[in-house]
Amino acid sequence: MIFSVYLIISHTKKNYLSYVGYTNNLKKRILLHNLSKGAKFTKGKSWKLIYIRNYSSKSIAMKEEYKLKKNYKLRKSIKEKYIKKINAL
């Protein structure tokens, strides 16, 4: 089974919010976030998937999710690349 670590982003009036998670069914998980049935933090917002990495085991995915959640510089870098890409369109 494949486990995915993902970063989703939502645009509010003031800034961009990001959320990091892991799952074994990415399409379903993103759908749940957008239906306000995902994590409490993601409720009531529209989310876009901007980063994904796949792992062969749940334990590795959980470790990598934790690292990404705590590594604010990497998260900021990923968000900035996405924002630049959007603004270039």
matplotlib code that plots the C-alpha trace (Angstrom):
import matplotlib.pyplot as plt

x = [0.0, 1.2, 1.0, 1.1, 2.3, 0.6, 0.4, -2.8, -3.3, -6.2, -6.4, -8.1, -8.6, -5.4, -3.0, -2.5, -3.0, -1.4, -2.1, 0.0, -1.3, -0.8, -3.2, -3.5, -6.3, -5.4, -8.4, -10.8, -8.9, -8.8, -12.5, -13.2, -11.2, -13.2, -16.5, -15.5, -15.3, -11.5, -9.4, -11.0, -8.5, -9.5, -13.3, -15.1, -12.2, -11.5, -8.2, -5.8, -3.2, 0.3, 2.7, 2.7, 5.3, 4.6, 6.0, 5.9, 5.0, 2.7, 5.4, 7.8, 4.9, 4.0, 7.7, 7.9, 4.6, 5.9, 9.1, 7.2, 4.8, 7.7, 9.9, 8.3, 11.0, 10.3, 6.5, 7.0, 9.2, 6.6, 3.9, 5.9, 6.6, 2.9, 2.0, 4.5, 3.1, -0.4, 0.5, 2.4, -0.8]
y = [0.0, 3.5, 6.3, 10.0, 13.0, 16.1, 19.9, 21.7, 25.5, 27.8, 31.5, 33.8, 37.6, 38.3, 35.4, 31.7, 29.0, 25.6, 22.1, 19.0, 15.5, 11.9, 9.3, 6.1, 7.5, 11.0, 11.8, 10.9, 12.8, 16.0, 15.7, 15.3, 18.5, 20.4, 19.1, 20.3, 16.7, 16.6, 17.9, 20.6, 23.2, 22.7, 23.1, 25.8, 26.5, 25.6, 23.6, 23.0, 20.2, 21.7, 19.1, 15.3, 12.6, 8.9, 6.3, 2.6, 2.4, 4.2, 4.7, 6.4, 8.6, 9.6, 10.5, 12.6, 14.3, 15.3, 16.7, 18.7, 20.0, 21.2, 22.5, 26.0, 27.1, 24.2, 24.8, 28.5, 27.6, 25.3, 27.9, 30.7, 28.6, 27.9, 31.6, 32.7, 30.2, 31.4, 35.1, 34.3, 33.1]
z = [0.0, -0.8, 1.7, 0.6, 2.5, 1.2, 1.6, 0.8, 0.6, 1.0, 0.1, 2.6, 2.2, 4.1, 3.4, 2.4, 4.9, 4.6, 6.1, 6.0, 6.3, 5.2, 3.8, 1.8, -0.3, -1.5, -3.7, -0.9, 1.7, -0.3, -1.1, 2.7, 3.4, 0.8, 2.1, 5.7, 6.9, 7.2, 10.0, 12.2, 10.9, 7.3, 7.8, 5.8, 3.4, -0.2, -0.5, -3.4, -3.4, -4.0, -2.8, -2.6, -1.8, -1.7, 0.7, 0.9, 4.6, 7.0, 9.6, 7.1, 5.9, 9.4, 10.2, 7.0, 7.7, 11.1, 9.6, 7.0, 9.7, 11.8, 9.0, 8.5, 6.1, 3.7, 3.9, 3.2, 0.2, -1.2, -0.7, -2.3, -5.4, -5.7, -5.2, -7.8, -10.3, -9.7, -10.0, -13.3, -14.9]

ax = plt.figure().add_subplot(projection="3d")
ax.plot(x, y, z, "-o")
ax.set_aspect("equal")
plt.show()
